[in-house]
Amino acid sequence: MPLLTKRDDIEVVLWTEDRVSDRQWLLENVKGAVGIVIVFSELVDAELLDAAGPNLKVVSTMSVGYEHIHVPELAKRNIRLGYTPDVLTDAVADISVMLALMAGRNANETMGIVREGLWPKFIWAPFALCGPQLSTSGVSPSRTVGFLGFGRISHATLARLIPFGVTDCIYSSNPNSSTSHKKERDEKLLGQHQPQLKSLRAVDLDTLGRESDVLFILAPGGPSTQHLVNEDFLRKMKKHSVLVNAGRGTVVDSDALAKALREKWIWGAGIDVVEGEPNVGKDHPLLKEPRCNILPHIGSASFETRLAMATLAVDNCLAESFFVISIAITETDPVFFFIFSP
Ligand code: 8YV
Protein backbone atom coordinates (compact mmCIF):
# COMPACT_ATOMS: atom_id res chain seq x y z
CA MET A 1 0.00 0.00 0.00
CA PRO A 2 1.63 3.34 -0.98
CA LEU A 3 2.35 5.48 2.03
CA LEU A 4 1.73 9.20 1.56
CA THR A 5 3.20 10.46 4.76
CA LYS A 6 4.17 9.10 8.13
CA ARG A 7 4.41 11.14 11.25
CA ASP A 8 4.64 10.11 14.84
CA ASP A 9 0.95 10.62 15.36
CA ILE A 10 -0.65 9.62 12.04
CA GLU A 11 -0.06 7.64 8.93
CA VAL A 12 -1.79 8.62 5.69
CA VAL A 13 -2.15 5.97 3.04
CA LEU A 14 -3.09 6.68 -0.53
CA TRP A 15 -5.28 4.36 -2.54
CA THR A 16 -4.08 4.88 -6.08
CA GLU A 17 -6.16 5.29 -9.21
CA ASP A 18 -5.57 1.81 -10.62
CA ARG A 19 -7.46 0.44 -7.63
CA VAL A 20 -10.54 2.54 -8.22
CA SER A 21 -12.96 -0.24 -9.03
CA ASP A 22 -11.35 -2.76 -6.73
CA ARG A 23 -13.91 -2.91 -3.94
CA GLN A 24 -12.37 -6.06 -2.51
CA TRP A 25 -9.02 -4.35 -2.13
CA LEU A 26 -10.69 -1.43 -0.46
CA LEU A 27 -12.52 -3.65 2.02
CA GLU A 28 -9.31 -5.47 2.93
CA ASN A 29 -7.09 -2.42 3.26
CA VAL A 30 -9.40 -0.06 5.07
CA LYS A 31 -9.18 -2.18 8.20
CA GLY A 32 -8.15 -0.14 11.21
CA ALA A 33 -8.50 3.28 9.53
CA VAL A 34 -9.40 6.20 11.77
CA GLY A 35 -10.51 8.41 8.91
CA ILE A 36 -11.38 7.92 5.25
CA VAL A 37 -11.35 10.59 2.58
CA ILE A 38 -13.57 9.63 -0.34
CA VAL A 39 -12.64 11.15 -3.66
CA PHE A 40 -14.51 9.06 -6.23
CA SER A 41 -17.98 8.96 -4.68
CA GLU A 42 -17.30 5.38 -3.62
CA LEU A 43 -20.23 3.73 -1.85
CA VAL A 44 -19.85 3.99 1.91
CA ASP A 45 -22.23 1.46 3.41
CA ALA A 46 -22.45 -0.83 6.40
CA GLU A 47 -20.10 -3.33 4.70
CA LEU A 48 -17.30 -0.76 4.28
CA LEU A 49 -17.80 0.68 7.77
CA ASP A 50 -17.69 -2.79 9.29
CA ALA A 51 -14.56 -3.57 7.27
CA ALA A 52 -12.89 -0.44 8.68
CA GLY A 53 -13.77 -1.48 12.21
CA PRO A 54 -14.34 0.37 15.47
CA ASN A 55 -11.44 2.85 15.12
CA LEU A 56 -13.21 4.76 12.35
CA LYS A 57 -14.17 8.24 13.52
CA VAL A 58 -14.76 10.20 10.32
CA VAL A 59 -15.71 9.75 6.68
CA SER A 60 -14.97 12.81 4.60
CA THR A 61 -16.16 13.07 1.02
CA MET A 62 -14.67 15.36 -1.60
CA SER A 63 -18.07 16.42 -2.87
CA VAL A 64 -21.02 18.54 -1.86
CA GLY A 65 -23.43 15.67 -2.54
CA TYR A 66 -23.34 12.69 -0.22
CA GLU A 67 -25.97 10.27 -1.56
CA HIS A 68 -23.20 7.64 -1.86
CA ILE A 69 -22.82 7.67 1.90
CA HIS A 70 -25.31 5.83 4.07
CA VAL A 71 -25.63 8.51 6.71
CA PRO A 72 -27.82 6.51 9.15
CA GLU A 73 -25.12 3.80 9.20
CA LEU A 74 -22.57 6.45 10.14
CA ALA A 75 -24.87 7.84 12.82
CA LYS A 76 -25.39 4.36 14.29
CA ARG A 77 -21.64 4.00 14.73
CA ASN A 78 -21.05 7.58 15.89
CA ILE A 79 -18.93 8.33 12.83
CA ARG A 80 -18.80 11.97 11.66
CA LEU A 81 -19.35 13.00 8.06
CA GLY A 82 -17.37 15.70 6.25
CA TYR A 83 -18.30 17.18 2.85
CA THR A 84 -17.23 20.12 0.69
CA PRO A 85 -19.95 22.73 0.20
CA ASP A 86 -19.21 26.35 -0.78
CA VAL A 87 -15.83 25.83 -2.43
CA LEU A 88 -17.41 24.44 -5.62
CA THR A 89 -20.36 26.85 -5.82
CA ASP A 90 -18.77 29.22 -8.33
CA ALA A 91 -17.42 26.54 -10.64
CA VAL A 92 -20.81 24.80 -10.86
CA ALA A 93 -22.65 28.11 -11.31
CA ASP A 94 -20.25 28.98 -14.16
CA ILE A 95 -20.97 25.73 -15.92
CA SER A 96 -24.72 26.08 -15.40
CA VAL A 97 -24.71 29.38 -17.29
CA MET A 98 -22.49 27.83 -19.95
CA LEU A 99 -24.97 24.95 -20.40
CA ALA A 100 -27.90 27.38 -20.68
CA LEU A 101 -26.10 29.26 -23.43
CA MET A 102 -25.03 26.06 -25.19
CA ALA A 103 -28.55 24.65 -25.14
CA GLY A 104 -30.29 27.83 -26.24
CA ARG A 105 -27.85 28.57 -29.04
CA ASN A 106 -27.56 25.00 -30.33
CA ALA A 107 -23.89 24.40 -29.48
CA ASN A 108 -23.91 20.61 -29.85
CA GLU A 109 -25.85 20.63 -33.10
CA THR A 110 -23.84 23.41 -34.72
CA MET A 111 -20.44 22.16 -33.59
CA GLY A 112 -21.47 18.81 -35.07
CA ILE A 113 -21.87 20.51 -38.46
CA VAL A 114 -18.32 21.86 -38.28
CA ARG A 115 -16.84 18.64 -36.91
CA GLU A 116 -18.38 16.57 -39.66
CA GLY A 117 -16.98 18.85 -42.35
CA LEU A 118 -20.44 20.04 -43.41
CA TRP A 119 -19.79 23.77 -43.01
CA PRO A 120 -18.71 24.26 -46.66
CA LYS A 121 -22.00 22.70 -47.81
CA PHE A 122 -24.11 24.61 -45.38
CA ILE A 123 -26.60 26.93 -47.03
CA TRP A 124 -26.96 30.12 -45.07
CA ALA A 125 -30.50 31.33 -44.43
CA PRO A 126 -31.57 34.17 -42.15
CA PHE A 127 -33.00 31.92 -39.46
CA ALA A 128 -30.86 28.85 -39.95
CA LEU A 129 -29.38 27.51 -36.70
CA CYS A 130 -30.98 30.28 -34.64
CA GLY A 131 -32.06 29.72 -31.07
CA PRO A 132 -33.65 31.67 -28.24
CA GLN A 133 -31.45 34.39 -26.72
CA LEU A 134 -30.74 34.28 -23.00
CA SER A 135 -29.83 37.92 -22.49
CA THR A 136 -32.37 40.70 -22.52
CA SER A 137 -31.62 43.54 -24.87
CA GLY A 138 -33.40 46.01 -27.10
CA VAL A 139 -34.24 43.10 -29.39
CA SER A 140 -35.02 40.36 -26.92
CA PRO A 141 -37.58 40.15 -24.11
CA SER A 142 -36.79 39.29 -20.51
CA ARG A 143 -36.63 35.57 -19.78
CA THR A 144 -38.14 33.98 -16.73
CA VAL A 145 -35.53 31.80 -15.13
CA GLY A 146 -36.65 28.93 -12.93
CA PHE A 147 -34.70 26.98 -10.33
CA LEU A 148 -35.53 23.52 -9.13
CA GLY A 149 -33.58 23.51 -5.87
CA PHE A 150 -32.68 26.92 -4.57
CA GLY A 151 -29.49 26.59 -2.56
CA ARG A 152 -26.07 28.12 -2.83
CA ILE A 153 -25.37 27.09 -6.43
CA SER A 154 -28.73 28.39 -7.66
CA HIS A 155 -28.12 31.71 -5.94
CA ALA A 156 -24.69 32.02 -7.54
CA THR A 157 -26.19 31.12 -10.94
CA LEU A 158 -28.89 33.75 -10.53
CA ALA A 159 -26.25 36.35 -9.62
CA ARG A 160 -24.49 35.60 -12.92
CA LEU A 161 -27.73 36.00 -14.86
CA ILE A 162 -28.64 39.43 -13.50
CA PRO A 163 -26.04 41.16 -15.73
CA PHE A 164 -27.68 39.28 -18.64
CA GLY A 165 -30.79 41.33 -17.95
CA VAL A 166 -32.77 38.60 -16.19
CA THR A 167 -35.40 40.25 -13.99
CA ASP A 168 -37.93 37.46 -13.31
CA CYS A 169 -37.09 34.44 -11.24
CA ILE A 170 -39.22 31.60 -9.93
CA TYR A 171 -38.02 28.74 -7.80
CA SER A 172 -39.17 25.60 -6.14
CA SER A 173 -37.22 24.08 -3.27
CA ASN A 174 -37.60 20.49 -2.27
CA PRO A 175 -40.00 20.72 0.70
CA ASN A 176 -38.52 17.53 2.16
CA SER A 177 -35.12 19.07 2.59
CA SER A 178 -35.92 22.48 4.05
CA THR A 179 -34.55 22.87 7.52
CA SER A 180 -34.79 26.09 9.48
CA HIS A 181 -31.04 26.57 9.05
CA LYS A 182 -31.42 26.36 5.26
CA LYS A 183 -34.42 28.71 5.29
CA GLU A 184 -32.41 31.33 7.15
CA ARG A 185 -29.54 31.01 4.71
CA ASP A 186 -31.88 31.18 1.71
CA GLU A 187 -33.59 34.31 3.00
CA LYS A 188 -30.24 36.00 3.54
CA LEU A 189 -29.03 35.11 0.05
CA LEU A 190 -32.33 36.09 -1.52
CA GLY A 191 -32.05 39.50 0.11
CA GLN A 192 -28.95 40.10 -2.00
CA HIS A 193 -30.78 39.52 -5.30
CA GLN A 194 -34.18 40.96 -4.47
CA PRO A 195 -33.36 44.63 -5.23
CA GLN A 196 -32.12 43.72 -8.70
CA LEU A 197 -35.11 41.61 -9.73
CA LYS A 198 -38.60 42.71 -10.73
CA SER A 199 -40.07 39.50 -9.45
CA LEU A 200 -38.88 36.61 -7.34
CA ARG A 201 -41.45 33.96 -6.43
CA ALA A 202 -41.52 30.56 -4.78
CA VAL A 203 -43.85 28.42 -6.89
CA ASP A 204 -45.07 24.84 -7.03
CA LEU A 205 -43.52 22.35 -9.43
CA ASP A 206 -46.33 22.69 -11.91
CA THR A 207 -45.88 26.47 -12.23
CA LEU A 208 -42.12 26.04 -12.40
CA GLY A 209 -42.52 23.76 -15.42
CA ARG A 210 -45.08 25.94 -17.17
CA GLU A 211 -43.47 29.35 -16.66
CA SER A 212 -39.70 28.85 -16.91
CA ASP A 213 -37.98 29.98 -20.10
CA VAL A 214 -34.76 28.57 -18.74
CA LEU A 215 -35.01 25.96 -16.02
CA PHE A 216 -31.96 25.20 -13.87
CA ILE A 217 -32.05 21.93 -11.99
CA LEU A 218 -29.65 22.30 -9.11
CA ALA A 219 -31.21 19.97 -6.59
CA PRO A 220 -29.57 17.15 -4.63
CA GLY A 221 -30.14 13.53 -5.61
CA GLY A 222 -31.76 10.75 -3.61
CA PRO A 223 -35.30 9.39 -3.34
CA SER A 224 -36.97 12.72 -2.50
CA THR A 225 -36.03 14.27 -5.86
CA GLN A 226 -36.07 11.15 -8.05
CA HIS A 227 -37.70 11.89 -11.43
CA LEU A 228 -39.31 15.14 -10.28
CA VAL A 229 -38.78 16.09 -13.91
CA ASN A 230 -40.73 13.41 -15.76
CA GLU A 231 -42.88 13.20 -18.86
CA ASP A 232 -45.75 15.00 -17.19
CA PHE A 233 -43.53 17.89 -16.14
CA LEU A 234 -41.77 18.17 -19.50
CA ARG A 235 -45.03 18.22 -21.46
CA LYS A 236 -46.01 21.39 -19.59
CA MET A 237 -42.83 23.28 -20.46
CA LYS A 238 -42.73 26.03 -23.10
CA LYS A 239 -41.71 25.06 -26.62
CA HIS A 240 -38.81 27.52 -26.56
CA SER A 241 -37.66 26.61 -23.08
CA VAL A 242 -34.24 25.32 -22.16
CA LEU A 243 -33.53 22.79 -19.43
CA VAL A 244 -30.22 22.74 -17.58
CA ASN A 245 -29.24 20.01 -15.13
CA ALA A 246 -26.02 20.45 -13.19
CA GLY A 247 -27.42 18.96 -9.98
CA ARG A 248 -28.07 15.24 -10.04
CA GLY A 249 -28.99 13.01 -12.97
CA THR A 250 -31.63 11.14 -11.00
CA VAL A 251 -33.86 14.23 -10.80
CA VAL A 252 -34.64 13.91 -14.52
CA ASP A 253 -36.18 10.90 -16.24
CA SER A 254 -33.73 10.49 -19.14
CA ASP A 255 -36.16 8.67 -21.44
CA ALA A 256 -38.75 11.37 -20.93
CA LEU A 257 -36.15 14.06 -21.65
CA ALA A 258 -35.09 12.32 -24.86
CA LYS A 259 -38.75 12.14 -25.89
CA ALA A 260 -39.28 15.83 -25.03
CA LEU A 261 -36.36 16.79 -27.27
CA ARG A 262 -37.33 14.42 -30.07
CA GLU A 263 -40.94 15.60 -30.10
CA LYS A 264 -39.93 19.24 -29.55
CA TRP A 265 -41.87 19.87 -26.36
CA ILE A 266 -38.85 21.96 -25.28
CA TRP A 267 -36.12 23.72 -27.24
CA GLY A 268 -32.98 22.14 -25.85
CA ALA A 269 -31.14 20.75 -22.86
CA GLY A 270 -27.74 21.32 -21.29
CA ILE A 271 -26.85 18.59 -18.83
CA ASP A 272 -23.75 17.86 -16.80
CA VAL A 273 -25.31 14.88 -15.02
CA VAL A 274 -27.32 11.92 -16.28
CA GLU A 275 -29.05 9.17 -14.33
CA GLY A 276 -26.96 6.01 -14.39
CA GLU A 277 -23.75 7.95 -15.14
CA PRO A 278 -21.01 7.23 -16.02
CA ASN A 279 -22.67 4.44 -18.02
CA VAL A 280 -23.70 6.70 -20.87
CA GLY A 281 -22.61 4.74 -23.93
CA LYS A 282 -22.89 5.70 -27.59
CA ASP A 283 -26.40 4.29 -27.83
CA HIS A 284 -27.83 6.33 -25.00
CA PRO A 285 -31.14 7.87 -26.14
CA LEU A 286 -30.01 11.38 -25.15
CA LEU A 287 -27.00 11.16 -27.49
CA LYS A 288 -29.37 10.76 -30.41
CA GLU A 289 -30.80 14.20 -29.74
CA PRO A 290 -28.74 16.98 -31.36
CA ARG A 291 -30.34 19.54 -29.05
CA CYS A 292 -29.00 17.72 -26.02
CA ASN A 293 -25.70 19.20 -24.90
CA ILE A 294 -24.07 16.69 -22.56
CA LEU A 295 -20.99 17.11 -20.40
CA PRO A 296 -19.51 14.23 -18.39
CA HIS A 297 -20.11 15.66 -14.90
CA ILE A 298 -17.42 18.33 -14.93
CA GLY A 299 -19.27 21.03 -12.99
CA SER A 300 -16.61 21.32 -10.30
CA ALA A 301 -13.71 20.46 -12.62
CA SER A 302 -11.56 23.56 -12.50
CA PHE A 303 -8.03 23.21 -11.11
CA GLU A 304 -8.74 25.82 -8.46
CA THR A 305 -12.00 24.28 -7.26
CA ARG A 306 -10.80 20.69 -7.20
CA LEU A 307 -7.74 21.73 -5.20
CA ALA A 308 -9.96 23.58 -2.72
CA MET A 309 -12.30 20.57 -2.48
CA ALA A 310 -9.44 18.14 -1.93
CA THR A 311 -7.86 20.35 0.70
CA LEU A 312 -11.15 20.81 2.52
CA ALA A 313 -11.93 17.09 2.39
CA VAL A 314 -8.57 16.26 3.96
CA ASP A 315 -8.89 19.08 6.49
CA ASN A 316 -12.38 17.87 7.45
CA CYS A 317 -11.00 14.43 8.06
CA LEU A 318 -7.99 15.51 10.05
CA ALA A 319 -9.82 18.20 11.99
CA GLU A 320 -12.22 15.60 13.27
CA SER A 321 -9.78 12.84 14.11
CA PHE A 322 -6.62 14.68 14.93
CA PHE A 323 -5.67 18.23 14.02
CA VAL A 324 -5.41 20.18 10.81
CA ILE A 325 -2.23 19.81 8.83
CA SER A 326 -1.74 20.64 5.21
CA ILE A 327 -1.00 18.02 2.64
CA ALA A 328 0.25 18.92 -0.81
CA ILE A 329 -2.28 17.71 -3.33
CA THR A 330 -1.10 17.68 -6.88
CA GLU A 331 -2.80 17.28 -10.23
CA THR A 332 -1.89 13.62 -10.17
CA ASP A 333 -5.13 13.03 -8.32
CA PRO A 334 -4.87 11.09 -5.12
CA VAL A 335 -7.90 8.88 -4.87
CA PHE A 336 -8.49 7.66 -1.35
CA PHE A 337 -6.65 8.46 1.81
CA PHE A 338 -6.91 6.12 4.71
CA ILE A 339 -5.69 7.67 7.88
CA PHE A 340 -4.38 5.30 10.50
CA SER A 341 -3.31 5.98 13.99
CA PRO A 342 0.11 4.48 14.65
C1 8YV B 1 -17.99 16.08 -8.31
C2 8YV B 1 -20.25 16.77 -7.36
O1 8YV B 1 -18.27 15.45 -9.47
O2 8YV B 1 -19.51 17.66 -5.31
C3 8YV B 1 -20.37 17.01 -5.89
O3 8YV B 1 -21.34 16.53 -5.28
O4 8YV B 1 -21.14 16.28 -7.95
C4 8YV B 1 -19.02 17.15 -8.10
O5 8YV B 1 -18.41 18.22 -7.58
C5 8YV B 1 -17.83 15.11 -7.21
O6 8YV B 1 -17.10 15.70 -6.24
C6 8YV B 1 -17.13 13.84 -7.65
O7 8YV B 1 -16.69 13.16 -6.53
Residues whose N, C-alpha, C, O or C-beta is under 5 A from the ligand:
A	BS01	8YV	V39 F40 S41 M62 S63 V64 G65 H297 S300
